[in-house]
Structures are given as structure tokens and as C-alpha cells.
Amino acid sequence: MNFTDTHCHLADPALRENLPHILTAAREAGVGRFIVPATRPQDWQDVADLVQRSSENLLWGNIHIALGIHPWFSDDVSEPDFQRLEQALQARPTAWVGEIGLDFYDKTQTPSQRERQIQVFSRQLAIAQTLRRRVIIHNLKATAAISAAVKQTGFAQGGIVHAFSGSVEEARVLTKLGFKIGIGSLLLNPNARKIRETLKTLNDTDFVLETDSPYMLKNEINTPANIRQIAAIAAEIRGVAVEEIAEATEQNVEMLLAAEKVV
């Protein structure tokens, strides 16, 4: 069985220092393809360098990247950053745009802070639409605003809403907009009931697997090798063999990575 970790921060210092060992462990677990997002301009070169390093060492597996600005850093963004992003993407024709999105989890956020997030997100959606790139979306308590921004910008290239934790209804909104649902390390928490209920309802074509390494686990560094366990839990929840989960999610990743973009 082959798997893809569709969201892992391999350039993060928590993983980077031990990356050869981490990727070897992933390969032994059947995980041979990785989608690595950036979160802010300072990360873009480190993430981009992973592609070159993987091409020089085939044992590293197949690494795809996304460049973008995470909503946590929206207040730090200036106009030159958007120009740099567009230039960086033009120089890397296979790069996606990410990790972008909206995070409304913090109830102390002011309306102006949320509006700034929406502005930064919408600007990056527009860049992705112009360049015909997939996106990786961070979504916390913001499905309605994300849906509105996608529609307002006319974005129609698809992508992944990662680390999904929302309801069945929210998942339907997002899949109708052309996004795959990122099913990840929340499944490793037996108390995360909402995502289990959502996963039961998704079509085989609706979801992909991820870890969000090195994050999401308490007192432990998450790694891409955990995709195998996530897939096993997903198979149990959906009442199918793990091989079926692997086949379906890999087909979905292949569709996202195909040269033909959603129009």
C-alpha cells in the first residue's frame, strides 16, 4: 500500500534536524509522497529547498510544496510579500498556494483582525486563481467566511481544507466548492467524535490523509509515518479494508496533482 501525507511541515526545525531518519520511517510505513506547505515568507526558501534535496536523494520520496501566508501571520503582511509570493510561484510551476486560510478560533479577535485575515486570504486566492494553482486551506471556525471568499474571488482551482474538524454540513459546503477534506491526526484522539461522524458521510472522492507533522500530538512529535495508523482508523470507521482507504485517497491525490486544473 502506498500513502501520501498531504500536509506535513518537513522544513520545521522539529523535523528538519532528523529528516533522513523521519523519511526512512515514513517509507517503511508505506508513505512515500509528501505535500509540504509554508506558513510565512521566511519559510518559503526552506520549503522550496526540500524539492531539490529530494531530487538529489530518491530515498527521500516524492515531495511537493506549497507557498503561502498562514492566517496567524496576516498582521505582518505587506504588499511586497504578495509580489514576492507571485514571483516565487511563477518560478516554481508545480507549487501550490498554502498554507492559507482563516482562523477565527480566538474569540478575543477584533473585527478588524478578522477582516485583515480575510483580505490576506482573498488576495492569495486571487493569485492562485490567476496562476491556476491548487490551495491548502487552514480553517478554524471560519467555514462561512471561507466559502464567501472563495465565491467572491471566483477561485475555482480546488485544493485541500486541511486538518478538518468541522461538521458534516461544513464538509458538504467545502466539497461542493471543489475541495478535498484533509483527514488527519484528530483520528488518533478517541474523543474526537465529530470528525468520526463526518468521515462516515464523506464520499470516497471527498478526502485525503495528512498528519500536520510535527504538530497535533500532545507530548510527542508527530511524523508522516503516522499516516498508516490514521488510515487504519479511517478504514475501521468507514467499515472497509485499509487497502481501500489507500487506493481511494491516492486516487484523490493524483487528481489534485494532475496537470489539468479545475476550471
N, C-alpha and C positions, 0 to 999 in steps of 0.2 A: 504493500500500500504506500502511496505517495501522498504527502500533505504539503500545504503552503501555510506559513504563518503570515497572514495578511496585514499584521500590524505588530512590528517589533522594533524597538529603538536600539538597534545594534551599535549605533555610534555613541550611546550613552556611556559615561565613564564606568558605570557599574558593570557593563558588559564588555566594553572595548578592551580592557586590560587582559581579559581572559577569553577573547573572542575565538581563537582557534579551537580551544577545548569546548566551548559552548556550541560551536557549529558542528564539531565532530559528534557531540552528544545528540544534537538535533538530527543529524544524518542517520545515526544509529536508530533513532526513533521513527525514521521514515519521513522526516521533514527536510526537504531539500530545496525549497524555494521560499524566499522571504521578501516581503514588501516593507521597506524601511522609510518612515516619514521623518521629516524635520519639524521643529516647532518654532524656530525663530531664525532670523538671518545669520546669527552667529553659528548656527548648526549646519548651514547649507553645504559648506565645503566638506566638513567631516562626513556628512551623509553621502555626498557625491563621490568622495574618495573610496567608499566601500565598493562601488561598482568596478573601479579599476583594480582594487585589491582582489576582488572575487574573480575577475577575468585572468589574473595572474596566478591564482590558485584554485583550480577546478574543484578541489575538495571542499571549498567554502560553500558550494552550492550556487544557486541562481538568485542574484539579488536585484530587485527593482526598487526604485526610490521615488519619493515624493518630496517636493519642496514647498514650504508654506509657512504661515504665521498662525500659531495657536491662539485661541481667544484669550488665554491668560496674559498674552503679551500685546494685546490690542492698544493699550495706552502708550506703549513705547514705539509705535509705528509712525513713520513719517513718509511723505510722498516718495523720496528717493528709494525707500525699501520696496515699494511696489514696482518701481522701474527696474531695480536690481533683480527682483523675482522674475519679471517677464524676460529679462535678458538671460538669466540663469536657465530658465525653462527653454528658451529658444536654442540655447547651446546644448541642451540635452533633450532631444526629441521624444524619448521614451519616458521621461519623468512625468509623474502625476503631480497634482497640486494638493499639498497636505502637510501637516495636519491643520486643517482649518475648521471653523465652525463657531458654535455659540455655547457658552456655559453660564446658565442662569441659576446655578445651584445655590450660590451665596445670596441669601435674602437681604443682606446689607448693601448690595449693589444699588447705586443710584440710577435713575432713568438715563442720565447722560452716559454712564458707563456701559449700560446695555446698548444704547444707541451707537456708541463707538464700536462695540463688538460687531453690531450688525453692519456698520459701514465697512469695517475691515473685511468681514466675511463676504459681503456683497462684491467688494472690489476684487477679491480673489476669485470669486465665482465668475466674474466677468472676464478676468484674464484666462481662466480655464476654458471658458466657452470660446473665446477668441482663438486660443491655441488648440482647441479640440482635445482637451486632456481630462482624464478621469480625476475625481477628487476623493480625498479621505476626510470625512466629517466627524468632528467631535461634537457630541450632542448631550448636554445635561439640562434637563428641564426646559428644553427650548424647541421642541418639535414644531410647534405652530409658527414660530418666528423663522425657523429654518425653511419650512415649506413656503412661507411668504417670500423669503429672499430668493429662493430658487425660482419661483414663478416670476417675480418682479424682474430678475436679471435675465430671464429666458434661458437659464442654464439647462442643457439637455444632453450632457455627455456621460452621465451616470457616475457610479463610483461606489464607495462603501461608507455606511454610517457605522463607525467602529464602536466596540465595547458597548453594545446596545443593552440598555437596562429598562427600557420603557414597556408600555402596554401593547397588547395585541392591536389595538386601534391605531396607536402611533406607528407601529411597524407597517401596517397597511398603508397609511399615508405615505410613508417613505418609499415603500416598494412601488407604489403607483407612480412615484416621481422618477423611477428608474434606478433606485439604489439597492444594493445588496446590504443585508443586515450582518454586521460583524458579531458573531457569537464567540465569546471568549472565556476568560478566566473566572468570570462570575459563576460559571457552572461548577467550579471547584469548591464553591461555598454551598453546602447543602441547604442553607437557609434562604438562598436567593430563589424564591418561589416564582416571582413574576416572570423572570426570563425563561424559566422552565415551561410555564404555561404558554408564553409567546412562541417558544421554539416548537411546541407541539402543533401550532397552527400554520407555521410557515410552509410554503411550497418548497420542493427540492431546489428550485431555481432561485430561491429568495435569499440564501445565506451563505456565508463563508466563515472560516475559522481563523482565530487570532489568539495571541497571548497578551499583547500590550507589554511585553517584556521591556524593562526589568520590573515593571510595576504590577499592582493588583493583588499581590500576596502579602499577608502580614508576616513580618519577621523572617522573610525569605525573599531571595532574588528570583524573580520569575525568569524563565528561559524558554526559547522556542520548542524545546523537547517536550514541554507540557501539552503541546497540541495533541499528541497521541491520547493523553488522558481526557482532554476536552472532547475529542472525537468519540471516545468510548462512552462518555456520559451522554453526549448528544444522541448516540445510537440507542442507548437504553431509554432515553426519554421518548424518542420517536418510534421505538419498537421495531428497529431494523438492525441489520448487521453493521458493524463498524465499517466494513468494506463499502457498503452503500453510501455511508456518510462521506468517506474519502472520495468515491467516484463522483458524487453529486457536487461536492464543494470544489473539487479540482476542475470540473467542467465549468463551474461558475467563474473561477479564477481565470481559466483560459479565455472565456468570453470577455472578461474585463481587460485582459492583456492583449487581446486581438487588435490588429491594426485598424479594423473597421470600428469606428466610434459610433456611439448612439447619436442620432441626429434629431 
